[in-house]
Amino acid sequence: MNLEILYSFILSMIVLVISISIHEFSHAITAEYLGDSTPRRQGRITLNPIAHLDRVGTLMIVMSSLAGFGIGWGKPVQVQPRNFRTSPRAGMGIVAIAGPVSNLLLAIAGSAVIQLLQPTEPLITQFLLSWVVINVALMLFNLIPVFPLDGYNVFVALLDTIGQSWSRSLADLWQRQVQFGPMFLILLLVIDWQLPALSPIQWVFGVPMQSILGVLLG
């Protein structure tokens, strides 16, 4: 491993650990705001990465960072929807969207630092660019509407909010397929790996990501 690859690996690891910890903290603090104290009782109202890192997700962080792109996930925040002051579906949707929103805000903050300070030190510039790119990637990846990603609960909540018979029926159907979500997500990742030209994930990391990065980084 040459020095440049080592720097890239370390920077990706640092950004992912910080960003995922803030992502999970955002879920936890939002759940408490809505009336559920479960995350606090389980020690999740903290920015300490140890409380938020998942063993498999952390392994994915290491492997993907070595591959040069960086992705992973944290330990899911457990909540009790019946404790929410909103309806269970709406509450789950609000808690779910808090994570991707935190990543968007982190990306915007990183972009602002780049624009304001215009750093000339290559290592600092690389760190800030990784910060923006990885947080945008985390936001978009988590918005895929497949369980256990955040986009699943956001999608169900939106359908329920529409309030039409067809939307509620679709929300019920989507919830009944939850046990197949992880298998479907793995299938999407395999397709992306083997047949990238046909991968639905490229719809997320293609034009949308490039458009957002274009706005943030110019």
TORPA-4810 file (N, C-alpha, C, O; in nm, 3 decimals):
<nodes>
NODE_1_0.086_-0.119_0.000_0.000_0.000_0.000_0.089_0.124_0.000_0.165_0.146_0.094_M
NODE_2_0.080_0.207_-0.108_0.163_0.327_-0.110_0.103_0.435_-0.022_-0.008_0.421_0.029_N
NODE_3_0.178_0.544_-0.004_0.140_0.647_0.091_0.008_0.714_0.054_-0.073_0.745_0.142_L
NODE_4_-0.015_0.737_-0.075_-0.137_0.804_-0.119_-0.261_0.719_-0.087_-0.362_0.770_-0.040_E
NODE_5_-0.251_0.588_-0.112_-0.362_0.498_-0.083_-0.386_0.492_0.068_-0.500_0.488_0.113_I
NODE_6_-0.277_0.490_0.145_-0.289_0.486_0.290_-0.360_0.611_0.343_-0.447_0.602_0.429_L
NODE_7_-0.322_0.729_0.291_-0.388_0.853_0.331_-0.536_0.848_0.298_-0.620_0.883_0.382_Y
NODE_8_-0.570_0.803_0.177_-0.709_0.795_0.134_-0.789_0.702_0.225_-0.903_0.733_0.262_S
NODE_9_-0.729_0.588_0.260_-0.794_0.491_0.348_-0.821_0.552_0.485_-0.932_0.541_0.538_F
NODE_10_-0.720_0.615_0.544_-0.735_0.672_0.677_-0.839_0.784_0.678_-0.922_0.792_0.768_I
NODE_11_-0.833_0.870_0.577_-0.928_0.980_0.570_-1.071_0.929_0.555_-1.162_0.978_0.621_L
NODE_12_-1.091_0.829_0.468_-1.225_0.772_0.449_-1.276_0.710_0.578_-1.393_0.726_0.612_S
NODE_13_-1.189_0.640_0.650_-1.227_0.579_0.776_-1.271_0.685_0.877_-1.374_0.671_0.943_M
NODE_14_-1.193_0.791_0.889_-1.225_0.897_0.985_-1.359_0.962_0.951_-1.444_0.980_1.038_I
NODE_15_-1.376_0.996_0.823_-1.500_1.062_0.781_-1.620_0.970_0.804_-1.724_1.015_0.853_V
NODE_16_-1.608_0.843_0.768_-1.719_0.750_0.784_-1.757_0.731_0.931_-1.875_0.733_0.965_L
NODE_17_-1.659_0.713_1.017_-1.688_0.691_1.159_-1.758_0.814_1.218_-1.858_0.800_1.289_V
NODE_18_-1.708_0.933_1.188_-1.770_1.056_1.240_-1.911_1.073_1.182_-2.006_1.101_1.255_I
NODE_19_-1.924_1.056_1.051_-2.052_1.081_0.984_-2.159_0.982_1.025_-2.274_1.020_1.046_S
NODE_20_-2.122_0.855_1.035_-2.219_0.753_1.075_-2.260_0.773_1.221_-2.377_0.751_1.256_I
NODE_21_-2.167_0.812_1.306_-2.201_0.838_1.446_-2.302_0.953_1.457_-2.398_0.944_1.533_S
NODE_22_-2.280_1.061_1.382_-2.374_1.173_1.382_-2.507_1.132_1.322_-2.613_1.174_1.369_I
NODE_23_-2.503_1.050_1.217_-2.623_0.998_1.153_-2.709_0.922_1.256_-2.829_0.949_1.267_H
NODE_24_-2.650_0.830_1.329_-2.724_0.751_1.427_-2.768_0.836_1.546_-2.878_0.817_1.598_E
NODE_25_-2.683_0.928_1.590_-2.721_1.020_1.696_-2.845_1.100_1.656_-2.933_1.125_1.739_F
NODE_26_-2.852_1.140_1.529_-2.966_1.218_1.481_-3.095_1.137_1.489_-3.200_1.190_1.526_S
NODE_27_-3.087_1.007_1.455_-3.204_0.920_1.473_-3.246_0.919_1.620_-3.364_0.935_1.652_H
NODE_28_-3.148_0.900_1.708_-3.176_0.884_1.851_-3.237_1.010_1.911_-3.338_1.003_1.982_A
NODE_29_-3.178_1.126_1.883_-3.225_1.250_1.943_-3.362_1.288_1.888_-3.443_1.347_1.959_I
NODE_30_-3.389_1.253_1.761_-3.519_1.282_1.702_-3.627_1.194_1.765_-3.738_1.241_1.792_T
NODE_31_-3.595_1.067_1.789_-3.691_0.978_1.855_-3.725_1.029_1.994_-3.842_1.027_2.034_A
NODE_32_-3.624_1.075_2.067_-3.652_1.128_2.200_-3.738_1.254_2.191_-3.828_1.273_2.273_E
NODE_33_-3.711_1.339_2.094_-3.791_1.461_2.076_-3.937_1.426_2.051_-4.027_1.498_2.093_Y
NODE_34_-3.960_1.314_1.982_-4.098_1.272_1.951_-4.163_1.197_2.068_-4.280_1.161_2.060_L
NODE_35_-4.089_1.175_2.175_-4.149_1.117_2.294_-4.104_0.978_2.332_-4.155_0.921_2.429_G
NODE_36_-4.009_0.921_2.259_-3.961_0.786_2.290_-3.825_0.793_2.358_-3.728_0.842_2.300_D
NODE_37_-3.818_0.745_2.481_-3.693_0.751_2.557_-3.606_0.626_2.539_-3.502_0.614_2.602_S
NODE_38_-3.649_0.534_2.452_-3.572_0.410_2.432_-3.426_0.436_2.395_-3.337_0.377_2.456_T
NODE_39_-3.398_0.522_2.297_-3.257_0.547_2.262_-3.173_0.599_2.379_-3.057_0.562_2.392_P
NODE_40_-3.232_0.685_2.464_-3.157_0.735_2.578_-3.128_0.623_2.677_-3.017_0.614_2.730_R
NODE_41_-3.227_0.537_2.701_-3.205_0.426_2.794_-3.098_0.330_2.743_-3.031_0.264_2.822_R
NODE_42_-3.083_0.322_2.612_-2.984_0.233_2.553_-2.851_0.303_2.525_-2.762_0.246_2.462_Q
NODE_43_-2.838_0.426_2.572_-2.710_0.498_2.560_-2.679_0.549_2.422_-2.563_0.563_2.385_G
NODE_44_-2.784_0.578_2.342_-2.760_0.622_2.205_-2.764_0.774_2.188_-2.737_0.824_2.078_R
NODE_45_-2.797_0.849_2.293_-2.795_0.995_2.284_-2.652_1.040_2.314_-2.626_1.100_2.418_I
NODE_46_-2.563_1.010_2.224_-2.422_1.041_2.241_-2.355_1.045_2.103_-2.402_0.983_2.008_T
NODE_47_-2.246_1.119_2.095_-2.167_1.124_1.972_-2.049_1.028_1.979_-1.966_1.024_1.887_L
NODE_48_-2.040_0.951_2.085_-1.933_0.853_2.099_-1.950_0.743_1.993_-2.051_0.672_1.995_N
NODE_49_-1.855_0.728_1.901_-1.869_0.629_1.794_-1.888_0.486_1.844_-1.953_0.406_1.778_P
NODE_50_-1.832_0.454_1.959_-1.841_0.318_2.011_-1.987_0.277_2.032_-2.022_0.160_2.017_I
NODE_51_-2.072_0.374_2.068_-2.214_0.345_2.092_-2.291_0.321_1.964_-2.401_0.265_1.968_A
NODE_52_-2.236_0.363_1.850_-2.313_0.361_1.726_-2.260_0.266_1.619_-2.330_0.240_1.521_H
NODE_53_-2.139_0.215_1.635_-2.081_0.133_1.529_-2.132_-0.011_1.535_-2.137_-0.072_1.642_L
NODE_54_-2.169_-0.062_1.420_-2.215_-0.200_1.404_-2.097_-0.285_1.355_-2.018_-0.239_1.272_D
NODE_55_-2.086_-0.408_1.405_-1.970_-0.491_1.370_-1.960_-0.514_1.219_-1.854_-0.495_1.159_R
NODE_56_-2.071_-0.556_1.157_-2.070_-0.582_1.013_-2.054_-0.452_0.936_-1.980_-0.445_0.838_V
NODE_57_-2.125_-0.348_0.981_-2.114_-0.219_0.914_-1.975_-0.161_0.922_-1.926_-0.099_0.827_G
NODE_58_-1.909_-0.182_1.037_-1.771_-0.134_1.053_-1.675_-0.210_0.962_-1.584_-0.152_0.903_T
NODE_59_-1.698_-0.342_0.951_-1.616_-0.422_0.859_-1.634_-0.371_0.716_-1.539_-0.365_0.639_L
NODE_60_-1.759_-0.335_0.681_-1.786_-0.280_0.549_-1.714_-0.146_0.530_-1.666_-0.116_0.421_M
NODE_61_-1.707_-0.067_0.637_-1.635_0.060_0.630_-1.488_0.035_0.595_-1.433_0.101_0.508_I
NODE_62_-1.427_-0.060_0.664_-1.286_-0.090_0.640_-1.265_-0.141_0.498_-1.175_-0.093_0.428_V
NODE_63_-1.347_-0.237_0.456_-1.330_-0.297_0.323_-1.354_-0.195_0.212_-1.278_-0.189_0.115_M
NODE_64_-1.461_-0.117_0.226_-1.493_-0.020_0.121_-1.391_0.093_0.118_-1.360_0.146_0.011_S
NODE_65_-1.339_0.130_0.234_-1.235_0.234_0.238_-1.109_0.186_0.167_-1.043_0.262_0.096_S
NODE_66_-1.076_0.059_0.188_-0.961_0.002_0.117_-0.985_0.001_-0.034_-0.892_0.015_-0.113_L
NODE_67_-1.113_-0.017_-0.073_-1.147_-0.017_-0.215_-1.148_0.122_-0.274_-1.148_0.140_-0.396_A
NODE_68_-1.149_0.224_-0.185_-1.134_0.361_-0.233_-1.261_0.441_-0.245_-1.257_0.555_-0.291_G
NODE_69_-1.379_0.384_-0.203_-1.500_0.465_-0.216_-1.568_0.491_-0.082_-1.625_0.598_-0.065_F
NODE_70_-1.566_0.401_0.012_-1.614_0.426_0.147_-1.764_0.426_0.163_-1.832_0.519_0.120_G
NODE_71_-1.817_0.321_0.226_-1.958_0.315_0.260_-1.970_0.220_0.379_-1.878_0.141_0.404_I
NODE_72_-2.078_0.227_0.451_-2.097_0.140_0.566_-2.221_0.183_0.641_-2.296_0.268_0.592_G
NODE_73_-2.244_0.127_0.759_-2.361_0.163_0.835_-2.333_0.145_0.983_-2.240_0.075_1.023_W
NODE_74_-2.417_0.210_1.064_-2.403_0.200_1.208_-2.505_0.105_1.267_-2.587_0.048_1.196_G
NODE_75_-2.498_0.089_1.398_-2.594_0.005_1.470_-2.731_0.073_1.466_-2.742_0.190_1.503_K
NODE_76_-2.835_0.003_1.421_-2.967_0.066_1.414_-3.014_0.116_1.550_-2.995_0.049_1.652_P
NODE_77_-3.074_0.233_1.551_-3.132_0.288_1.673_-3.268_0.223_1.696_-3.356_0.231_1.611_V
NODE_78_-3.285_0.160_1.810_-3.411_0.095_1.842_-3.510_0.196_1.901_-3.475_0.276_1.988_Q
NODE_79_-3.633_0.192_1.851_-3.736_0.283_1.899_-3.865_0.206_1.923_-3.882_0.094_1.875_V
NODE_80_-3.955_0.267_1.999_-4.089_0.212_2.023_-4.190_0.309_1.962_-4.226_0.408_2.026_Q
NODE_81_-4.237_0.282_1.840_-4.325_0.377_1.771_-4.450_0.414_1.850_-4.503_0.524_1.832_P
NODE_82_-4.498_0.325_1.936_-4.620_0.355_2.012_-4.597_0.470_2.111_-4.694_0.529_2.161_R
NODE_83_-4.471_0.503_2.140_-4.442_0.613_2.233_-4.440_0.749_2.165_-4.438_0.852_2.232_N
NODE_84_-4.441_0.751_2.031_-4.434_0.878_1.959_-4.561_0.962_1.981_-4.670_0.908_1.997_F
NODE_85_-4.543_1.092_1.981_-4.658_1.182_1.989_-4.733_1.187_1.856_-4.847_1.233_1.851_R
NODE_86_-4.669_1.141_1.750_-4.733_1.133_1.619_-4.787_0.991_1.600_-4.778_0.908_1.690_T
NODE_87_-4.843_0.964_1.482_-4.878_0.826_1.450_-4.750_0.745_1.436_-4.645_0.802_1.405_S
NODE_88_-4.755_0.614_1.459_-4.633_0.533_1.450_-4.562_0.546_1.315_-4.440_0.561_1.312_P
NODE_89_-4.637_0.541_1.205_-4.573_0.549_1.074_-4.510_0.686_1.053_-4.396_0.695_1.006_R
NODE_90_-4.582_0.791_1.087_-4.526_0.926_1.070_-4.401_0.944_1.156_-4.301_0.999_1.111_A
NODE_91_-4.407_0.896_1.281_-4.292_0.907_1.369_-4.171_0.833_1.316_-4.060_0.884_1.320_G
NODE_92_-4.194_0.711_1.266_-4.083_0.635_1.209_-4.024_0.706_1.088_-3.902_0.704_1.068_M
NODE_93_-4.110_0.769_1.008_-4.060_0.843_0.892_-3.976_0.963_0.933_-3.873_0.990_0.871_G
NODE_94_-4.019_1.034_1.036_-3.945_1.151_1.082_-3.810_1.110_1.141_-3.708_1.171_1.113_I
NODE_95_-3.813_1.004_1.223_-3.688_0.954_1.281_-3.593_0.907_1.171_-3.473_0.933_1.175_V
NODE_96_-3.649_0.839_1.071_-3.566_0.786_0.962_-3.501_0.897_0.881_-3.382_0.889_0.849_A
NODE_97_-3.578_1.001_0.847_-3.524_1.106_0.760_-3.419_1.190_0.832_-3.339_1.258_0.767_I
NODE_98_-3.419_1.187_0.966_-3.321_1.266_1.042_-3.178_1.226_1.008_-3.089_1.311_1.005_A
NODE_99_-3.154_1.096_0.983_-3.019_1.050_0.951_-2.967_1.107_0.821_-2.862_1.172_0.820_G
NODE_100_-3.038_1.085_0.708_-2.993_1.143_0.582_-2.983_1.296_0.585_-2.893_1.354_0.524_P
NODE_101_-3.076_1.361_0.656_-3.069_1.508_0.666_-2.940_1.549_0.736_-2.878_1.648_0.697_V
NODE_102_-2.900_1.475_0.839_-2.774_1.508_0.909_-2.656_1.497_0.813_-2.564_1.579_0.819_S
NODE_103_-2.658_1.396_0.726_-2.549_1.381_0.629_-2.548_1.494_0.528_-2.442_1.541_0.488_N
NODE_104_-2.666_1.539_0.486_-2.674_1.652_0.394_-2.617_1.778_0.460_-2.541_1.852_0.398_L
NODE_105_-2.654_1.801_0.586_-2.604_1.919_0.658_-2.453_1.913_0.676_-2.385_2.015_0.666_L
NODE_106_-2.401_1.792_0.702_-2.256_1.777_0.714_-2.187_1.806_0.582_-2.081_1.869_0.579_L
NODE_107_-2.247_1.760_0.472_-2.190_1.787_0.339_-2.191_1.937_0.309_-2.094_1.990_0.255_A
NODE_108_-2.300_2.003_0.343_-2.311_2.148_0.320_-2.206_2.221_0.403_-2.143_2.315_0.356_I
NODE_109_-2.188_2.178_0.530_-2.088_2.241_0.616_-1.948_2.223_0.558_-1.868_2.317_0.558_A
NODE_110_-1.918_2.102_0.509_-1.787_2.078_0.449_-1.765_2.163_0.325_-1.656_2.214_0.302_G
NODE_111_-1.871_2.177_0.246_-1.863_2.261_0.126_-1.838_2.406_0.163_-1.760_2.476_0.098_S
NODE_112_-1.906_2.453_0.269_-1.889_2.592_0.312_-1.746_2.618_0.358_-1.690_2.724_0.330_A
NODE_113_-1.688_2.522_0.429_-1.549_2.537_0.474_-1.455_2.548_0.354_-1.362_2.629_0.353_V
NODE_114_-1.479_2.464_0.254_-1.396_2.468_0.133_-1.407_2.603_0.065_-1.306_2.662_0.026_I
NODE_115_-1.531_2.652_0.050_-1.553_2.778_-0.021_-1.497_2.898_0.055_-1.443_2.991_-0.005_Q
NODE_116_-1.509_2.895_0.189_-1.467_3.009_0.269_-1.317_3.012_0.292_-1.254_3.117_0.282_L
NODE_117_-1.259_2.897_0.323_-1.117_2.891_0.359_-1.027_2.866_0.239_-0.910_2.906_0.238_L
NODE_118_-1.081_2.798_0.136_-1.004_2.763_0.016_-0.866_2.709_0.055_-0.763_2.768_0.019_Q
NODE_119_-0.863_2.597_0.128_-0.735_2.544_0.178_-0.641_2.506_0.065_-0.683_2.458_-0.040_P
NODE_120_-0.514_2.527_0.088_-0.413_2.493_-0.011_-0.334_2.368_0.029_-0.264_2.310_-0.053_T
NODE_121_-0.344_2.328_0.154_-0.277_2.208_0.200_-0.348_2.086_0.140_-0.466_2.065_0.166_E
NODE_122_-0.277_2.005_0.061_-0.342_1.892_-0.009_-0.415_1.797_0.084_-0.524_1.749_0.050_P
NODE_123_-0.358_1.767_0.202_-0.421_1.671_0.293_-0.553_1.726_0.347_-0.650_1.652_0.358_L
NODE_124_-0.555_1.854_0.379_-0.678_1.916_0.429_-0.784_1.920_0.319_-0.901_1.892_0.343_I
NODE_125_-0.740_1.956_0.199_-0.832_1.960_0.085_-0.892_1.822_0.058_-1.012_1.810_0.035_T
NODE_126_-0.809_1.719_0.062_-0.856_1.583_0.038_-0.955_1.540_0.147_-1.055_1.475_0.118_Q
NODE_127_-0.926_1.577_0.271_-1.016_1.543_0.381_-1.152_1.608_0.362_-1.256_1.543_0.377_F
NODE_128_-1.153_1.736_0.328_-1.279_1.808_0.312_-1.358_1.756_0.192_-1.481_1.745_0.199_L
NODE_129_-1.289_1.725_0.083_-1.358_1.669_-0.033_-1.417_1.532_0.001_-1.529_1.501_-0.038_L
NODE_130_-1.340_1.450_0.073_-1.392_1.320_0.116_-1.512_1.338_0.207_-1.610_1.263_0.199_S
NODE_131_-1.505_1.438_0.293_-1.616_1.468_0.385_-1.744_1.495_0.307_-1.850_1.441_0.340_W
NODE_132_-1.734_1.579_0.206_-1.853_1.616_0.127_-1.904_1.496_0.047_-2.023_1.464_0.052_V
NODE_133_-1.815_1.429_-0.025_-1.855_1.319_-0.112_-1.916_1.204_-0.032_-2.021_1.151_-0.069_V
NODE_134_-1.851_1.165_0.076_-1.899_1.051_0.155_-2.033_1.083_0.221_-2.120_0.996_0.227_I
NODE_135_-2.051_1.204_0.269_-2.178_1.237_0.332_-2.292_1.243_0.230_-2.404_1.203_0.261_N
NODE_136_-2.265_1.291_0.111_-2.368_1.287_0.006_-2.401_1.142_-0.029_-2.518_1.107_-0.047_V
NODE_137_-2.298_1.058_-0.040_-2.319_0.917_-0.071_-2.400_0.848_0.039_-2.491_0.770_0.009_A
NODE_138_-2.368_0.875_0.166_-2.443_0.816_0.276_-2.589_0.861_0.273_-2.679_0.780_0.297_L
NODE_139_-2.612_0.988_0.245_-2.748_1.038_0.239_-2.828_0.965_0.131_-2.938_0.916_0.157_M
NODE_140_-2.773_0.959_0.010_-2.845_0.898_-0.102_-2.863_0.748_-0.082_-2.970_0.694_-0.109_L
NODE_141_-2.759_0.681_-0.034_-2.768_0.536_-0.013_-2.877_0.504_0.088_-2.955_0.411_0.069_F
NODE_142_-2.882_0.580_0.196_-2.981_0.553_0.300_-3.123_0.589_0.259_-3.218_0.545_0.323_N
NODE_143_-3.139_0.667_0.154_-3.273_0.703_0.107_-3.331_0.600_0.010_-3.445_0.615_-0.033_L
NODE_144_-3.255_0.497_-0.025_-3.312_0.388_-0.107_-3.424_0.325_-0.026_-3.401_0.284_0.088_I
NODE_145_-3.546_0.315_-0.080_-3.663_0.271_-0.001_-3.671_0.120_0.020_-3.774_0.058_-0.010_P
NODE_146_-3.564_0.062_0.070_-3.557_-0.082_0.095_-3.518_-0.104_0.240_-3.418_-0.047_0.286_V
NODE_147_-3.592_-0.185_0.314_-3.556_-0.219_0.451_-3.422_-0.292_0.452_-3.401_-0.381_0.369_F
NODE_148_-3.330_-0.260_0.543_-3.345_-0.176_0.663_-3.297_-0.033_0.647_-3.269_0.033_0.747_P
NODE_149_-3.287_0.017_0.526_-3.239_0.154_0.505_-3.345_0.255_0.547_-3.464_0.222_0.553_L
NODE_150_-3.302_0.378_0.575_-3.393_0.482_0.621_-3.503_0.511_0.519_-3.616_0.544_0.556_D
NODE_151_-3.469_0.499_0.392_-3.565_0.529_0.288_-3.690_0.444_0.295_-3.796_0.485_0.248_G
NODE_152_-3.680_0.325_0.354_-3.796_0.238_0.369_-3.903_0.306_0.455_-4.018_0.318_0.413_Y
NODE_153_-3.865_0.350_0.574_-3.962_0.414_0.664_-4.007_0.550_0.611_-4.121_0.590_0.634_N
NODE_154_-3.919_0.621_0.542_-3.958_0.749_0.482_-4.065_0.725_0.376_-4.164_0.798_0.369_V
NODE_155_-4.044_0.623_0.292_-4.138_0.592_0.185_-4.274_0.551_0.242_-4.378_0.597_0.195_F
NODE_156_-4.273_0.464_0.343_-4.398_0.420_0.405_-4.471_0.538_0.468_-4.593_0.550_0.456_V
NODE_157_-4.398_0.625_0.536_-4.459_0.742_0.600_-4.520_0.836_0.496_-4.629_0.889_0.517_A
NODE_158_-4.451_0.856_0.385_-4.504_0.942_0.280_-4.633_0.885_0.222_-4.729_0.957_0.199_L
NODE_159_-4.634_0.754_0.199_-4.754_0.690_0.146_-4.871_0.705_0.243_-4.983_0.734_0.202_L
NODE_160_-4.843_0.687_0.372_-4.948_0.700_0.472_-4.997_0.843_0.482_-5.116_0.867_0.505_D
NODE_161_-4.906_0.940_0.465_-4.942_1.081_0.474_-5.032_1.123_0.358_-5.119_1.209_0.375_T
NODE_162_-5.012_1.064_0.242_-5.097_1.095_0.127_-5.244_1.070_0.162_-5.332_1.145_0.122_I
NODE_163_-5.267_0.962_0.237_-5.400_0.938_0.294_-5.503_0.880_0.201_-5.621_0.871_0.237_G
NODE_164_-5.462_0.841_0.082_-5.556_0.780_-0.012_-5.559_0.629_0.010_-5.465_0.571_0.065_Q
NODE_165_-5.666_0.567_-0.032_-5.678_0.421_-0.011_-5.565_0.347_-0.083_-5.510_0.250_-0.030_S
NODE_166_-5.531_0.392_-0.204_-5.426_0.323_-0.280_-5.290_0.338_-0.213_-5.210_0.245_-0.212_W
NODE_167_-5.265_0.459_-0.155_-5.134_0.482_-0.093_-5.121_0.403_0.036_-5.014_0.350_0.066_S
NODE_168_-5.228_0.394_0.113_-5.223_0.316_0.237_-5.213_0.167_0.207_-5.146_0.093_0.280_R
NODE_169_-5.278_0.124_0.102_-5.267_-0.017_0.062_-5.124_-0.049_0.020_-5.071_-0.156_0.053_S
NODE_170_-5.061_0.044_-0.054_-4.923_0.024_-0.096_-4.830_0.026_0.024_-4.733_-0.050_0.030_L
NODE_171_-4.858_0.114_0.122_-4.777_0.119_0.244_-4.787_-0.014_0.320_-4.687_-0.065_0.370_A
NODE_172_-4.909_-0.068_0.328_-4.928_-0.198_0.396_-4.851_-0.308_0.322_-4.786_-0.391_0.385_D
NODE_173_-4.859_-0.307_0.190_-4.788_-0.407_0.109_-4.638_-0.394_0.129_-4.567_-0.494_0.144_L
NODE_174_-4.589_-0.269_0.131_-4.445_-0.246_0.147_-4.397_-0.297_0.282_-4.287_-0.352_0.293_W
NODE_175_-4.479_-0.279_0.385_-4.441_-0.326_0.517_-4.441_-0.478_0.526_-4.361_-0.536_0.599_Q
NODE_176_-4.530_-0.543_0.452_-4.536_-0.689_0.457_-4.415_-0.753_0.390_-4.387_-0.870_0.414_R
NODE_177_-4.344_-0.677_0.307_-4.228_-0.732_0.238_-4.098_-0.709_0.316_-3.989_-0.733_0.264_Q
NODE_178_-4.111_-0.661_0.442_-3.993_-0.618_0.515_-3.891_-0.730_0.534_-3.771_-0.706_0.534_V
NODE_179_-3.940_-0.856_0.548_-3.846_-0.966_0.571_-3.758_-0.994_0.450_-3.653_-1.057_0.463_Q
NODE_180_-3.802_-0.947_0.333_-3.723_-0.969_0.212_-3.630_-0.852_0.181_-3.551_-0.858_0.087_F
NODE_181_-3.640_-0.745_0.261_-3.562_-0.625_0.235_-3.413_-0.648_0.230_-3.349_-0.608_0.133_G
NODE_182_-3.354_-0.712_0.333_-3.209_-0.735_0.329_-3.164_-0.817_0.209_-3.059_-0.790_0.151_P
NODE_183_-3.244_-0.919_0.172_-3.209_-1.000_0.055_-3.214_-0.916_-0.073_-3.128_-0.929_-0.160_M
NODE_184_-3.316_-0.829_-0.082_-3.330_-0.744_-0.200_-3.214_-0.644_-0.207_-3.163_-0.615_-0.315_F
NODE_185_-3.174_-0.592_-0.091_-3.063_-0.497_-0.088_-2.933_-0.564_-0.130_-2.855_-0.507_-0.206_L
NODE_186_-2.910_-0.687_-0.082_-2.791_-0.762_-0.123_-2.794_-0.786_-0.274_-2.691_-0.776_-0.341_I
NODE_187_-2.913_-0.819_-0.327_-2.927_-0.841_-0.472_-2.890_-0.714_-0.549_-2.822_-0.721_-0.651_L
NODE_188_-2.935_-0.600_-0.501_-2.901_-0.473_-0.566_-2.751_-0.449_-0.566_-2.695_-0.403_-0.665_L
NODE_189_-2.685_-0.481_-0.454_-2.541_-0.462_-0.444_-2.465_-0.556_-0.537_-2.364_-0.519_-0.596_L
NODE_190_-2.515_-0.680_-0.548_-2.451_-0.777_-0.638_-2.466_-0.733_-0.783_-2.371_-0.740_-0.861_V
NODE_191_-2.586_-0.686_-0.819_-2.608_-0.636_-0.956_-2.516_-0.517_-0.983_-2.459_-0.506_-1.091_I
NODE_192_-2.504_-0.429_-0.884_-2.418_-0.312_-0.901_-2.273_-0.354_-0.921_-2.199_-0.289_-0.995_D
NODE_193_-2.232_-0.461_-0.855_-2.095_-0.510_-0.864_-2.070_-0.581_-0.995_-1.966_-0.561_-1.058_W
NODE_194_-2.164_-0.666_-1.037_-2.143_-0.749_-1.155_-2.192_-0.684_-1.284_-2.130_-0.701_-1.389_Q
NODE_195_-2.302_-0.609_-1.276_-2.362_-0.548_-1.395_-2.392_-0.401_-1.368_-2.508_-0.361_-1.363_L
NODE_196_-2.288_-0.320_-1.350_-2.310_-0.181_-1.311_-2.397_-0.102_-1.409_-2.466_-0.009_-1.369_P
NODE_197_-2.393_-0.139_-1.538_-2.472_-0.066_-1.637_-2.621_-0.085_-1.615_-2.701_-0.001_-1.656_A
NODE_198_-2.661_-0.196_-1.551_-2.802_-0.225_-1.527_-2.843_-0.199_-1.382_-2.957_-0.227_-1.345_L
NODE_199_-2.754_-0.147_-1.301_-2.779_-0.137_-1.158_-2.870_-0.020_-1.123_-2.842_0.094_-1.161_S
NODE_200_-2.980_-0.048_-1.048_-3.064_0.061_-0.999_-2.989_0.155_-0.904_-3.024_0.272_-0.891_P
NODE_201_-2.885_0.102_-0.837_-2.808_0.186_-0.745_-2.739_0.299_-0.820_-2.715_0.406_-0.764_I
NODE_202_-2.706_0.275_-0.947_-2.644_0.380_-1.027_-2.740_0.496_-1.052_-2.697_0.608_-1.080_Q
NODE_203_-2.872_0.467_-1.041_-2.968_0.577_-1.051_-2.953_0.672_-0.933_-2.983_0.790_-0.942_W
NODE_204_-2.905_0.617_-0.820_-2.884_0.697_-0.700_-2.749_0.767_-0.705_-2.739_0.886_-0.676_V
NODE_205_-2.644_0.691_-0.741_-2.509_0.745_-0.736_-2.464_0.802_-0.870_-2.348_0.841_-0.886_F
NODE_206_-2.553_0.809_-0.966_-2.520_0.866_-1.095_-2.555_1.014_-1.099_-2.488_1.096_-1.036_G
NODE_207_-2.660_1.046_-1.173_-2.699_1.186_-1.192_-2.732_1.258_-1.061_-2.685_1.370_-1.042_V
NODE_208_-2.811_1.197_-0.968_-2.841_1.271_-0.844_-2.717_1.311_-0.767_-2.706_1.425_-0.720_P
NODE_209_-2.623_1.219_-0.752_-2.504_1.250_-0.675_-2.419_1.355_-0.745_-2.369_1.448_-0.681_M
NODE_210_-2.402_1.340_-0.875_-2.322_1.438_-0.949_-2.386_1.576_-0.946_-2.317_1.677_-0.942_Q
NODE_211_-2.519_1.580_-0.948_-2.590_1.708_-0.943_-2.570_1.776_-0.809_-2.542_1.896_-0.802_S
NODE_212_-2.583_1.698_-0.701_-2.566_1.755_-0.567_-2.422_1.802_-0.546_-2.398_1.910_-0.492_I
NODE_213_-2.326_1.719_-0.588_-2.186_1.758_-0.574_-2.155_1.880_-0.660_-2.074_1.965_-0.622_L
NODE_214_-2.220_1.890_-0.775_-2.200_2.007_-0.860_-2.245_2.135_-0.792_-2.181_2.239_-0.805_G
NODE_215_-2.357_2.128_-0.718_-2.407_2.243_-0.645_-2.316_2.278_-0.527_-2.285_2.395_-0.503_V
NODE_216_-2.272_2.174_-0.455_-2.192_2.196_-0.335_-2.048_2.238_-0.364_-1.991_2.322_-0.294_L
NODE_217_-1.991_2.177_-0.468_-1.849_2.200_-0.494_-1.822_2.290_-0.615_-1.710_2.335_-0.636_L
NODE_218_-1.927_2.316_-0.692_-1.912_2.404_-0.807_-1.842_2.341_-0.925_-1.824_2.406_-1.028_G
</nodes>
